[in-house]
Amino acid sequence: MHLTLSAFPEISIVPTLPEHAEALAALVAQNREPLQAYLPAVVQMDSFGEAKAYLQAAAARAANGEVLEWHVFSGTALCGSIRLKDIDTADRKAKIGYYLGHQFQGRGIASAAVRAVLAHAFGALQLHRIELQCAAGNHASMALAERLGFTHEGMLRQGELLNGVFVDLHVYGLLQAEFFAEIRSVSIGGMPTVAKGVFTLCSYFFLVVITFFMATSNIVVLSMDSA
């Protein structure tokens, strides 16, 4: 699956590959401090050897359908990563995680890229529920979850051992129907009342068609806002 974003023509979202090792090691090295705060395991990939070993293992997990991970590129520069893990095809659910280099933040790239992966997860993969967990204090991740329409469902008390300290985990959830409803509401915002009614009927038919298309295709092109 390769994704492109019409609002960010320079941005591409591609499956992780061992060939990305040099770029991954450089990105981690440039973002060691913020990554250490909430994703200390990623900091270990600050060398070419460690990054390549991780990406080789990631390719094997993807082949088994255990974890799907993508790299976000701005031109040839690696921006960050998005991952679906704990993929449960029986109950049609998974967890999502992401990070973006500090030099690429504040431009709407994270919102657009994660939204594109969610569209793939709810469309082509036909998942019903996506869960997101983030440590208390990770306000940027919580804000992104809320912008994407996730519902805050509760907290896992001391649910993660982070840098030697047990911390609470905020739990967010997003359902397939909620995701497509949000897309539909954004699409018709600002239209006259009559036009909205006509568009709603048309968009319902369009969503049925596009869901079928996404379920049978491994290429998705989406128009994203800059939220």
N, C-alpha and C positions, 0 to 999 in steps of 0.2 A: 504494500500500500504506500503510495506516494501522494502527499497532499500539497496543494498550492493555495495561496490566499490572495484573492483578487485585490483586497485592500492593501496588501503588502506584496507587490509583485516580486520583490527581491527575496522573500521568505519562502523556504521550502521545508517540508517535514518528511523525512525519509527514515526507513528502518535503520537501526544502528548496525554498523559493520565494523569488523576489525580494522579496516582501512581508515577509520576515523580516530584511531588511537592517538596519533600525534596531536590532532586538534583537541581531543578530549583532555589530554594531559595538560595542554596549555590553558584551556578554559578553567580547569580545576585549580591550577597553580595561580591564576589571576584572581580567583574567587575563594581562596582558602579560608579566609576569616569568616565570611557569611555562611559558607557551607559548613564549617566546623560547628556553628551555633545550632543548626537543626538537622544537618545531614552529614555527620562526621564520617560515615562509611564511604561517602563519595570522595572525601579528601584523600583517601588512600590511592586514588587513581591519578595522582599528580605526576606520575612518571610514565614514560612510554610503555615500559614492560607491564606495569600494573594495569594501565588502561587497556592494552591489547588483550591481556588475560581476561579482564572483565568482559570485554566486547565479544570475545570468542565464546565465553560461557553464556552470554546473553543470546547469541545466535542459536546455541543449542537449546536454550529454554524456549525461544520463539518457535523453533522447529517442532517442539513438543506441545506447543500451545499453552505453556505454563505462564509465561510472561511475554508481553509484547511491548517493545520499547522503540521510541523514535527519537532522532536527533533533529533539532530545529536549526536551520542554517539561514544566515543573512548573506546572500551571495555565497562566497566560499568560507565565510567565518562561522564557526560553530557558536550558537547562542545558548543552547540548553538542551534539556531532555524531558520527555514525557513518557510515562510508563503505565501500562495496565498490568496489574498483578492479581494473584489469587483469583484467576479467571475460573468461574464455576459455570460450565455450560448447562448443567442440569437445572440450576436455579436462575441461570441467565443473569449473573451479576459479577462484578469485579471491583477492584479498588484502583484509584488513579493517584499518581504522584507526579511532581514536576519540579524543575528548577530552571532558572534563567540567569545568565551572567549579569552582574550589576551594570555593566556597560550597555546592556540592551534593555534595561528596565525603563519603565515610564513612557513607553511608546505604544502601548496597546498590543505588543507582540504576544505576550503571555496569554492574554484573554483570547485573542484570535486563534492562536495555535492550539490551546487546550480545547476551545470550542470545536475546532475542526476534528480533533481526535474523538471528542464526545460524539460528534455527528457520525463518525465511522463506527464507533462502538455501538451506538443505538440503531444505526442503519445497517451497514454490511454485516456486523457481528450479531445484530439482533439481541443485544443485551437489554435487560429490563431495568436494572438498577446499577448505578455507579456510586461507590462510597469513597469519601475523601477524609483522611485523618491528618490533623496537624497539631503540633505541640502548642500548648498554651504559651502565649507570648509571640507566636509567629503571626503577627497581625497582617503582614502582606499576603500570606497564603489564605488567611481567613477572609480577607477583603476580596481576593480573587474568587474564592468559592462563592461568595454572596453575589458578586457581579455575574457569575455564570448561572445563577438561579438555584444553587444548592440550598437545601434546608438544613439548618442546624438542628441535629436530632438529639444531642446530649453530649456527655463528657465521660470518658473512661478515666477514672481517678488513678493517678500514678500508673498510667498505661504503658509508659515507655521509659527505659533507662537511657538517659541522654547525657553524655559526657559525665557519667558517674553519678547522676542525680535522677531520681524518679520524677517524671513530670506528667501532668494531666494531658490527655489527648482530646481535642474537640473532634466530634464526629459529624460529618455532613453527608447528606444523601440526595441523589437526583434520580428521578424516574424517567423512563423513556417518554411517556406521555407529557410530562412536565417540560422536558427539553424541547419537544416539537411544538408545544403550545407557546413557549417563550419565543421561538423563532417566528411563529405565526403572528404573535402580538407585536413583535418588533417590526415585522414586514408591513403591517397595516396601520401602524401609528401615524397620526397626522392626516389620514384620509378623511374626506367628507363621509357623513354617516351612511348615505346610500351606497357610496363606493365601497365602504368597509363591508357592508352586507354582501355585496356581489363578490368582493375579493375573498371574503371568508369561505364562500361556497367553492370558488375556484381553487383557493389554496388547499382546501381539504382534499379535493381531487388530486391536486399536484403532489401533496404529501404522500398519498397512497402510491402514486406512480413513482416518485423519487425514492421512497422506501424500498419498493421492489427493485428499482435500478441499483440502489446501493447494496442490496443484498446479493446481487448477481454480478457486481463489478468490484474491482480492487483499486479503482481510481476515483477520487472524489475531488471536485473543485468547488469551493465555497466562497461566497462573498461575505466578508467579515467587516464589522464596524471596528472602530479604534478604541472601544471602551476598555 
